[in-house]
């Protein structure tokens, strides 16, 4: 193989960093390699990464296989011991071009700097990292140990990167971070996420569409709420890090919001922006979760109106407090995850029905597929250029997608 292949697992931040890795590897002249950018959120994500590593070695027996990402950051020795692996890089080192030289310097977490890109190869939208790391210690989460403390990209650099991306032809930017709503706490003047976005819109008026990755409902600032109400370039789609709908489980998770606060956030979002669509992360089968506790999470999907639900079956992460709590049987976790997904699918079907007959500006992701402002997938047959935005009337439902026709 001549080109370098990058295999990405996990979050939007990892997707962003994979593009930084691609540029860094190219700058170092690396070729004939497979780079696996791992995720450590669940044991399943790690299992899939190991499977991908073995598959890559079978497909490319002569390739250099490099493993990086959160799983490799937390347990580098585990991946270095795999016979298929030639090199392991930490999360900082993976963003540096010198790490991909034939004889790279020894590197570990804490070295290097955050990366930047001018565009994503073959993509219609682009991720822009504005925050990294996390200062919170949710009892189920191992990511702070992989990503380090919270740190923010200065507002001027965010605007410069956004300006370059818009100049490269991107119509939509997605702001990403490990704990996005923690943005600015480490910067002079402690600007909030909303304040940064307000200044970003002012500095880059040509930016057409801005979308946000996951938000902590306990940290949404007043300026961000005002932007949701006033700024049409901020897409009407919020994804909330809810995790559970039972107050005792939330407390055992060390989350900082209550069930009532989650419902209030959903109500406020719709009051300010009636066309908004909401998504959420939910964990099924957290330790000690009874059926009644689970029902409160299940009911939260309908009460908050969450059509875009990401369900994570609880997975023991070594050395986390939740790993020492009484665990649920795997079959119960699996069944509860399926019930949460079914509830989300029912709300999604209702959401899609409510949108039929309306119009939306659709970002064309690839031939026949686009993304509405409120995040739903839109299918169409009219010829359209990838990366363009077309006004469409939504005329029907196709499974979990809408069907659109261009408005002439």
C-alpha positions as CSV (number, residue, x, y, z in Angstrom):
1,X,0.0,0.0,0.0
2,X,1.4,3.4,-0.9
3,X,-1.0,5.7,0.9
4,X,-1.5,5.9,4.7
5,X,-4.9,4.7,6.0
6,X,-6.4,6.1,9.1
7,X,-9.0,4.2,11.1
8,X,-11.0,6.3,13.5
9,X,-13.1,5.2,16.5
10,X,-15.1,7.4,18.9
11,X,-16.1,11.0,19.2
12,X,-16.2,14.0,16.9
13,X,-13.0,15.2,18.5
14,X,-11.3,12.0,17.4
15,X,-12.6,12.6,13.9
16,X,-11.1,16.1,13.9
17,X,-7.8,14.8,15.3
18,X,-7.6,12.1,12.6
19,X,-7.5,14.8,10.0
20,X,-4.7,16.5,12.0
21,X,-2.9,13.1,12.0
22,X,-3.3,12.8,8.3
23,X,-1.7,16.1,7.7
24,X,1.1,15.4,10.2
25,X,1.9,12.0,8.6
26,X,1.9,13.5,5.2
27,X,4.3,16.3,6.3
28,X,6.6,13.6,7.7
29,X,6.6,11.7,4.4
30,X,4.9,8.7,6.0
31,X,3.5,6.2,3.5
32,X,2.4,2.5,3.6
33,X,1.1,2.8,7.1
34,X,-2.2,2.2,9.0
35,X,-2.9,4.5,11.9
36,X,-5.6,3.4,14.3
37,X,-7.0,6.3,16.4
38,X,-8.7,4.5,19.3
39,X,-11.5,5.3,21.8
40,X,-11.7,4.3,25.4
41,X,-15.2,5.2,26.3
42,X,-16.4,1.6,26.4
43,X,-14.8,-1.9,26.4
44,X,-16.6,-2.5,23.1
45,X,-14.8,0.4,21.5
46,X,-11.5,-1.1,22.6
47,X,-12.5,-4.5,21.3
48,X,-13.4,-3.1,17.9
49,X,-10.0,-1.3,17.8
50,X,-8.1,-4.5,18.5
51,X,-10.1,-6.3,15.9
52,X,-9.3,-3.5,13.4
53,X,-5.6,-3.8,14.2
54,X,-5.6,-7.5,13.5
55,X,-7.6,-7.0,10.3
56,X,-5.2,-4.3,9.1
57,X,-2.3,-6.6,9.6
58,X,-3.9,-9.4,7.6
59,X,-4.8,-7.0,4.8
60,X,-1.5,-5.2,4.8
61,X,1.2,-7.6,6.1
62,X,4.1,-5.2,5.2
63,X,2.5,-2.0,6.5
64,X,3.6,0.0,9.6
65,X,0.8,-0.1,12.1
66,X,0.6,2.8,14.5
67,X,-1.9,2.9,17.4
68,X,-2.9,6.1,19.1
69,X,-5.9,7.7,20.7
70,X,-7.4,7.5,24.2
71,X,-7.2,3.7,24.6
72,X,-3.5,3.8,23.7
73,X,-2.9,6.8,26.0
74,X,-4.4,5.0,29.0
75,X,-2.8,1.6,28.4
76,X,0.1,2.0,25.9
77,X,1.7,-1.2,27.1
78,X,-1.4,-3.2,26.2
79,X,-1.2,-2.1,22.6
80,X,2.6,-2.2,22.4
81,X,2.3,-5.9,23.3
82,X,0.1,-6.7,20.4
83,X,2.2,-8.5,17.8
84,X,0.6,-6.6,14.9
85,X,1.6,-3.1,16.3
86,X,4.8,-1.3,15.4
87,X,4.4,1.9,17.3
88,X,2.2,3.5,20.0
89,X,1.6,7.2,20.3
90,X,0.0,9.3,23.0
91,X,-2.8,11.8,22.4
92,X,-0.4,14.8,22.2
93,X,2.3,13.1,20.2
94,X,-0.2,11.9,17.6
95,X,-0.7,15.5,16.5
96,X,3.0,16.2,15.8
97,X,4.6,15.5,12.4
98,X,7.9,14.4,14.0
99,X,6.1,11.4,15.6
100,X,5.7,9.9,12.1
101,X,9.3,10.2,11.1
102,X,11.2,6.8,10.6
103,X,12.8,7.2,14.0
104,X,10.4,9.3,16.0
105,X,11.3,10.8,19.4
106,X,10.0,9.0,22.5
107,X,6.7,10.7,23.4
108,X,4.0,10.4,26.0
109,X,1.0,12.4,27.3
110,X,1.7,16.0,28.2
111,X,4.0,16.8,25.2
112,X,3.1,18.8,22.1
113,X,0.4,21.2,21.2
114,X,-3.1,21.0,19.8
115,X,-3.4,20.6,16.1
116,X,-5.2,22.7,13.4
117,X,-6.4,21.9,9.9
118,X,-7.5,23.9,6.9
119,X,-10.1,21.3,5.8
120,X,-11.3,17.8,5.8
121,X,-10.6,15.6,2.9
122,X,-13.9,14.7,1.1
123,X,-16.1,16.2,3.7
124,X,-19.0,18.7,3.4
125,X,-18.8,19.9,7.0
126,X,-15.7,20.4,9.1
127,X,-14.9,19.9,12.8
128,X,-13.1,22.6,14.7
129,X,-11.6,21.8,18.0
130,X,-11.9,24.7,20.5
131,X,-11.5,22.8,23.8
132,X,-9.6,19.8,25.1
133,X,-9.6,17.8,28.3
134,X,-11.9,17.7,31.3
135,X,-11.7,18.9,34.9
136,X,-14.7,16.8,36.1
137,X,-14.6,13.2,37.4
138,X,-17.8,11.4,36.4
139,X,-17.6,8.1,38.2
140,X,-18.0,6.0,35.0
141,X,-15.6,8.0,32.8
142,X,-12.0,7.3,32.0
143,X,-11.5,10.0,29.4
144,X,-10.1,12.7,31.7
145,X,-7.2,10.4,32.3
146,X,-6.6,10.2,28.6
147,X,-7.2,13.8,27.7
148,X,-5.8,15.7,30.7
149,X,-7.2,18.9,32.3
150,X,-9.6,21.3,30.5
151,X,-7.8,23.8,28.2
152,X,-9.3,26.1,25.6
153,X,-8.1,27.4,22.2
154,X,-7.8,31.3,22.4
155,X,-10.7,33.1,20.7
156,X,-8.4,34.7,18.1
157,X,-7.0,31.3,17.0
158,X,-10.6,29.9,16.8
159,X,-11.5,32.8,14.5
160,X,-8.4,32.4,12.4
161,X,-9.0,28.7,11.9
162,X,-12.7,29.2,11.1
163,X,-11.8,31.9,8.6
164,X,-9.5,29.5,6.8
165,X,-12.1,26.8,6.7
166,X,-14.7,29.1,5.3
167,X,-12.3,30.3,2.7
168,X,-11.6,26.6,1.8
169,X,-15.3,26.3,0.9
170,X,-16.9,24.7,4.0
171,X,-20.5,25.9,4.6
172,X,-20.8,24.3,8.1
173,X,-18.4,24.2,11.0
174,X,-19.0,21.9,14.1
175,X,-17.3,23.1,17.3
176,X,-15.9,20.2,19.2
177,X,-14.3,19.5,22.6
178,X,-14.2,16.9,25.4
179,X,-16.2,19.3,27.7
180,X,-17.3,22.0,25.2
181,X,-19.3,24.1,27.7
182,X,-16.2,24.4,29.9
183,X,-14.6,26.6,27.2
184,X,-12.8,29.7,28.5
185,X,-12.4,28.9,32.2
186,X,-8.6,28.7,31.7
187,X,-8.3,31.8,29.4
188,X,-7.7,35.4,30.5
189,X,-11.1,37.0,31.3
190,X,-12.7,33.6,31.4
191,X,-14.9,34.0,28.3
192,X,-17.8,31.7,28.2
193,X,-18.6,29.4,25.2
194,X,-21.5,31.7,24.2
195,X,-19.2,34.8,24.4
196,X,-16.7,33.0,22.2
197,X,-19.3,32.1,19.6
198,X,-20.7,35.6,19.6
199,X,-17.2,37.0,18.8
200,X,-16.7,34.2,16.2
201,X,-19.8,35.2,14.3
202,X,-18.7,38.9,14.4
203,X,-15.1,38.0,13.3
204,X,-16.2,35.6,10.5
205,X,-19.5,37.0,9.1
206,X,-19.2,34.8,6.0
207,X,-19.6,31.7,8.2
208,X,-23.0,30.3,7.2
209,X,-23.7,27.4,9.6
210,X,-22.3,26.6,13.0
211,X,-23.2,23.5,14.9
212,X,-22.2,22.4,18.4
213,X,-21.1,19.0,19.7
214,X,-22.3,17.7,23.1
215,X,-23.2,20.2,25.8
216,X,-23.3,19.8,29.6
217,X,-26.8,20.9,30.7
218,X,-25.3,22.3,33.9
219,X,-22.9,24.7,32.1
220,X,-25.0,26.3,29.3
221,X,-24.3,30.0,29.7
222,X,-26.8,32.9,29.2
223,X,-25.0,34.2,26.2
224,X,-25.3,30.9,24.5
225,X,-29.1,30.8,25.3
226,X,-29.4,34.3,23.7
227,X,-27.5,33.1,20.6
228,X,-29.9,30.2,20.2
229,X,-32.8,32.6,20.2
230,X,-31.3,35.3,18.0
231,X,-28.6,33.9,15.7
232,X,-30.0,31.9,12.8
233,X,-26.5,30.8,11.8
234,X,-26.4,28.7,15.0
235,X,-28.1,25.5,13.9
236,X,-31.3,24.6,15.8
237,X,-29.9,21.4,17.2
238,X,-28.5,20.8,20.7
239,X,-27.0,17.5,21.8
240,X,-27.1,17.2,25.6
241,X,-24.9,15.1,27.9
242,X,-27.7,13.8,30.1
243,X,-26.5,10.2,30.8
244,X,-29.5,9.3,33.0
245,X,-33.0,10.5,34.1
246,X,-32.9,9.4,37.8
247,X,-31.6,11.7,40.4
248,X,-29.9,9.1,42.6
249,X,-28.2,7.6,39.5
250,X,-27.1,11.1,38.4
251,X,-25.6,11.6,41.9
252,X,-23.8,8.3,41.8
253,X,-22.4,9.3,38.4
254,X,-21.3,12.6,39.9
255,X,-23.2,14.5,37.3
256,X,-24.0,18.1,38.1
257,X,-27.6,18.4,36.9
258,X,-30.9,16.9,38.1
259,X,-33.7,15.3,36.2
260,X,-35.8,18.5,36.6
261,X,-32.9,20.6,35.3
262,X,-32.7,18.4,32.2
263,X,-36.4,18.9,31.5
264,X,-36.0,22.7,32.1
265,X,-33.2,22.9,29.5
266,X,-35.3,21.1,26.9
267,X,-38.3,23.4,27.6
268,X,-36.2,26.5,27.5
269,X,-34.5,25.5,24.2
270,X,-37.9,25.1,22.6
271,X,-39.3,28.3,24.0
272,X,-36.4,30.2,22.6
273,X,-36.2,28.4,19.2
274,X,-39.3,26.4,18.5
275,X,-37.8,24.6,15.5
276,X,-34.9,23.2,17.6
277,X,-34.3,19.4,17.7
278,X,-32.6,17.8,20.7
279,X,-30.3,14.9,21.1
280,X,-28.8,13.3,24.2
281,X,-26.3,10.7,25.5
282,X,-27.8,8.1,27.8
283,X,-26.1,5.2,29.6
284,X,-28.1,2.0,30.0
285,X,-27.5,-0.2,33.1
286,X,-25.4,1.9,35.3
287,X,-24.3,0.1,38.5
288,X,-27.1,-0.1,41.1
289,X,-29.8,1.0,38.6
290,X,-33.1,-0.6,39.5
291,X,-36.0,-1.0,37.1
292,X,-37.8,2.1,38.6
293,X,-34.6,4.1,38.2
294,X,-34.3,2.9,34.6
295,X,-37.9,3.8,33.9
296,X,-37.1,7.4,34.8
297,X,-34.4,7.5,32.1
298,X,-36.7,5.8,29.7
299,X,-39.5,8.3,30.3
300,X,-37.1,11.2,30.0
301,X,-36.7,10.6,26.3
302,X,-40.4,11.4,25.7
303,X,-40.6,14.1,28.4
304,X,-37.7,16.1,26.9
305,X,-38.6,15.1,23.3
306,X,-35.2,13.6,22.3
307,X,-35.3,12.3,18.7
308,X,-31.5,11.9,18.4
309,X,-30.5,9.6,21.2
310,X,-27.0,8.0,21.6
311,X,-27.3,5.0,23.9
312,X,-24.2,3.6,25.6
313,X,-24.6,0.2,27.4
314,X,-22.7,0.7,30.6
315,X,-19.1,-0.6,30.3
316,X,-16.8,-1.1,33.2
317,X,-13.7,1.2,32.9
318,X,-10.8,0.1,35.0
319,X,-9.9,2.2,38.1
320,X,-13.1,4.3,37.9
321,X,-15.3,4.6,41.0
322,X,-18.3,3.1,39.1
323,X,-16.2,-0.1,38.5
324,X,-16.3,-0.7,42.3
325,X,-20.1,-0.4,42.5
326,X,-22.4,-3.4,42.4
327,X,-22.7,-4.3,38.7
328,X,-25.8,-5.3,36.7
329,X,-25.9,-8.5,34.6
330,X,-24.9,-8.0,31.0
331,X,-28.2,-9.2,29.7
332,X,-30.1,-6.6,31.7
333,X,-27.8,-3.9,30.4
334,X,-28.3,-5.1,26.8
335,X,-32.1,-5.2,27.2
336,X,-32.3,-1.7,28.7
337,X,-30.1,-0.3,26.0
338,X,-32.5,-1.7,23.4
339,X,-35.5,-0.2,25.2
340,X,-33.8,3.2,25.3
341,X,-33.1,3.0,21.6
342,X,-36.7,2.0,20.8
343,X,-38.0,4.9,22.8
344,X,-35.6,7.2,20.9
345,X,-36.8,5.8,17.6
346,X,-40.4,6.5,18.5
347,X,-39.6,10.1,19.3
348,X,-37.6,10.4,16.1
349,X,-40.5,9.1,14.0
350,X,-42.8,11.7,15.7
351,X,-40.2,14.4,15.0
352,X,-39.9,13.5,11.3
353,X,-43.7,13.4,10.9
354,X,-43.9,16.9,12.4
355,X,-41.4,18.2,9.8
356,X,-43.2,16.9,6.7
357,X,-44.5,19.9,4.7
358,X,-41.9,22.3,6.1
359,X,-38.8,23.7,4.4
360,X,-35.1,23.5,5.4
361,X,-31.7,24.5,4.1
362,X,-30.0,21.2,3.5
363,X,-26.3,20.7,3.5
364,X,-25.4,18.2,0.8
365,X,-23.1,15.6,2.3
366,X,-22.9,13.2,-0.7
367,X,-25.0,12.4,-3.8
368,X,-28.6,11.9,-2.6
369,X,-27.9,12.6,1.1
370,X,-28.0,15.8,3.0
371,X,-28.4,17.2,6.6
372,X,-31.2,19.5,7.6
373,X,-30.6,22.5,9.9
374,X,-32.2,20.5,12.7
375,X,-29.8,17.6,12.1
376,X,-32.2,15.1,10.4
377,X,-30.9,13.2,7.4
378,X,-32.6,14.2,4.1
379,X,-32.7,12.0,1.0
380,X,-33.3,13.4,-2.4
381,X,-32.8,12.6,-6.1
382,X,-32.1,16.0,-7.6
383,X,-28.5,16.5,-8.8
384,X,-26.7,18.6,-6.2
385,X,-23.0,19.5,-5.5
386,X,-21.5,18.0,-2.4
387,X,-20.8,20.7,0.1
388,X,-23.5,23.0,-1.3
389,X,-26.6,24.1,0.6
390,X,-30.0,23.8,-1.0
391,X,-33.4,24.9,0.1
392,X,-35.7,21.9,0.2
393,X,-39.3,21.1,0.9
394,X,-39.6,18.0,3.1
395,X,-42.4,15.9,1.5
396,X,-42.1,12.4,3.1
397,X,-40.4,10.0,5.5
398,X,-38.0,7.2,4.4
399,X,-37.2,5.1,7.4
400,X,-35.3,7.3,9.8
401,X,-34.8,10.0,7.2
402,X,-36.8,12.7,5.5
403,X,-37.4,13.0,1.8
404,X,-36.8,16.4,0.2
405,X,-37.3,18.1,-3.1
406,X,-35.5,21.4,-4.0
407,X,-37.5,24.5,-3.8
408,X,-37.4,26.3,-7.1
